[in-house]
Amino acid sequence: MSTTASPEVLAPPALRPTGTPGGSTVGRLRRKIADNLTAYGFLCAALVVFALFSWYPIIRGVLLSFQQVNFVTDPVWVGWQNFETLFADPLFLVAWRNTLLFTGLALIIGFAIPFAVAIVLNELRHVKAYFRMVVYLPVMLPPVVVAILWKWFYDPGPGLFNSVLRFFGLPELAWLNAADTSMLSLVIVATWASMGSATLIYLAALQTIPGELYEAAELDGANLWQRLRHITIPQTRFVLLIMMLMQIVATMQVFTEPYIMTGGGPEDSTVTVLLLLYRYAFVYNDFGTASAMSLLLFVLLGGFSALYLRLTRTRS
């Protein structure tokens, strides 16, 4: 009994119908174009939002700094008159001096303390998670609540700090009511309120340092200061440099603490750049001069950031 094979079975493989290479290439190209269009669609949406809420306010602020604006009548182009008004204001230099003083004190206190706390937390073997939560707790409080709370602490009468000083028989301090201590008091508040984030960032950087480096240093007889100087700081140098830049930019824009706790007093000792800018905009109703001051701050911080990054990259 014989069987007859069908022509499709006897056909050699080269003659069997297959998809054309050109068709598969076109399909892959279409899928690639579709994926790219989807990606660009999401990117364009993000760019539109970013341009609407970031680029447009910057450009609008630059234009306002050369105009006389009160948002009631039509704006009038006045050129450099807003800047001349700023330079003629005696509080202009006072605000910059106070802001630089706040930034300097914040670098001395607010930059060193979070790093030291991170080193201590990194050395703990037990309840480390609990202390991390305690350190980060002030960050979760609203800045206005923190300022009001510490304003009560500093109260010269029933305030917490003077009550503690009286309990130990120590002389009381004026805190916010004296020009000599008001700025330092604000720096302490700002440091306490923001040190949680910086501490956790430093702690994460410390935990990336290999433990073998410390073990080798201990075998060589290195003490705590030598390990800190030759291992900890060099290994976390990049994070320290970035955090220093971020802290300088943030402290140059201090506003909440002096606005709520001192109002710029006593004797204009806590008038900062942003507080003076606020007065021009919402007290004097002079939004053009306020925009001019914001433009000066923007240019200063932008130039400083570019120079700082250039110098740190060159040193690295």
Helices and strands as residue ranges (DSSP letters): H 7-10, G 13-15, H 21-50, I 51-55, H 56-64, E 67-68, E 76-77, H 81-88, H 90-105, I 106-110, H 112-123, H 128-136, G 137-140, H 143-153, H 160-167, G 175-177, H 182-206, H 211-219, H 224-227, I 228-232, H 233-235, H 237-251, H 256-257, I 258-262, H 273-278, I 279-283, H 287-315
